Amino acid sequence: MVVLPPPHARRRNLALLLHCAIETGHLVKTAGSAYSLDAPGGAAALPRILAIAMLALAASTARADSRRDVPYVATSPDAVQQMIALAQLRAGDVVYDLGCGDGRIVIAAVKVPGVRGVCVEIDPALVRLGREEAEKAGVASKITFVQGDIFEVPIEDATVVMLYLLREVNLRLRPRLWKELRPGTRVLSNTFDMGDWQPERQVAVPPGSTTIYRWTISGARR
Ligand SMILES: C[S@@+](CC[C@H](N)C(=O)[O-])C[C@H]1O[C@@H](n2cnc3c(N)ncnc32)[C@H](O)[C@@H]1O
């Protein structure tokens, strides 16, 4: 059963969805006020658009029933591998996933020798699932699971931060990242950018044309 939100929330949801589709390049302005859906990735991009739509539609009501800023949508296995490759992990790295879901990004990251991880997640059921998945993968001893809010949990020992949130949430988190992370810390985001903070790298992950962005915290930003 699907429970539709009230009309004002539906209008906001639609606006959010359109905003996300434009932000991510799935909806492209052609002429005047006309938009085209055959953006990068063509028809192959449709699953990605649906995932973004799910995120956007659920996000506007997510805060009402819990303190979630973003609903749970998992990063695809290909995108997980791309995030790890772009992070250029090395021994000694401490990888945080802020809003870690089932922990899949950190579970994959700590398989790199000498890397440990911290999974921050507000939903206790997902924290339990993440712990179980880490046990199954034989890496539980390398991961700390923190049930808490990404805007409150201390993050200053991170050397890599993984995100799959929303652009609006990235922008709210950005001052924390700049203030609390040490210079040299890499920040990676699935799908959503950081506004006028230009990424140093961005890579498309086919077939859904997910984009992974990478930034590095510099001393100058503090
Ligand atoms: C889009 S999912 C991404 C999950 C995982 N990072 C991945 O990429 O597979 C976002 C996650 O953030 C969590 N979340 C949302 N708001 C949060 C908050 N304020 N503090 C901690 N976690 C939050 C949600 O419960 C959800 O699991």
The ligand as an SDF file (V2000), in Angstrom:
LIG
                    3D

 27 29  0  0  0  0  0  0  0  0999 V2000
   21.0460    6.9410    0.6460 C   0  0  0  0  0  0  0  0  0  0  0  0
   21.3690    5.9610    2.0650 S   0  0  0  0  0  0  0  0  0  0  0  0
   23.0670    5.5290    1.8080 C   0  0  0  0  0  0  0  0  0  0  0  0
   23.4820    4.2600    2.5160 C   0  0  0  0  0  0  0  0  0  0  0  0
   24.9490    3.8690    2.3130 C   0  0  0  0  0  0  0  0  0  0  0  0
   25.8300    4.9710    2.6160 N   0  0  0  0  0  0  0  0  0  0  0  0
   25.2000    3.4250    0.8920 C   0  0  0  0  0  0  0  0  0  0  0  0
   25.7270    4.2610    0.1400 O   0  0  0  0  0  0  0  0  0  0  0  0
   24.8620    2.2850    0.5360 O   0  0  0  0  0  0  0  0  0  0  0  0
   21.4540    7.2230    3.3500 C   0  0  0  0  0  0  0  0  0  0  0  0
   21.5440    6.6570    4.7490 C   0  0  0  0  0  0  0  0  0  0  0  0
   21.7160    7.7350    5.6510 O   0  0  0  0  0  0  0  0  0  0  0  0
   20.9800    7.4440    6.8410 C   0  0  0  0  0  0  0  0  0  0  0  0
   20.6940    8.7430    7.4870 N   0  0  0  0  0  0  0  0  0  0  0  0
   19.8210    9.6980    7.0830 C   0  0  0  0  0  0  0  0  0  0  0  0
   19.8620   10.7640    7.8810 N   0  0  0  0  0  0  0  0  0  0  0  0
   20.7970   10.4840    8.8310 C   0  0  0  0  0  0  0  0  0  0  0  0
   21.2990   11.2160    9.9370 C   0  0  0  0  0  0  0  0  0  0  0  0
   20.8710   12.4470   10.2290 N   0  0  0  0  0  0  0  0  0  0  0  0
   22.2650   10.6420   10.6870 N   0  0  0  0  0  0  0  0  0  0  0  0
   22.7190    9.3770   10.3970 C   0  0  0  0  0  0  0  0  0  0  0  0
   22.2700    8.6480    9.3590 N   0  0  0  0  0  0  0  0  0  0  0  0
   21.3270    9.1910    8.5780 C   0  0  0  0  0  0  0  0  0  0  0  0
   19.7520    6.7140    6.3550 C   0  0  0  0  0  0  0  0  0  0  0  0
   19.1370    5.9440    7.3650 O   0  0  0  0  0  0  0  0  0  0  0  0
   20.3310    5.8730    5.2160 C   0  0  0  0  0  0  0  0  0  0  0  0
   20.7370    4.6220    5.6740 O   0  0  0  0  0  0  0  0  0  0  0  0
  1  2  1  0
  2  3  1  0
  2 10  1  0
  3  4  1  0
  4  5  1  0
  5  6  1  0
  5  7  1  0
  7  8  2  0
  7  9  1  0
 10 11  1  0
 11 12  1  0
 11 26  1  0
 12 13  1  0
 13 14  1  0
 13 24  1  0
 14 15  1  0
 14 23  1  0
 15 16  2  0
 16 17  1  0
 17 18  1  0
 17 23  2  0
 18 19  1  0
 18 20  2  0
 20 21  1  0
 21 22  2  0
 22 23  1  0
 24 25  1  0
 24 26  1  0
 26 27  1  0
M  CHG  2   2   1   9  -1
M  END
$$$$
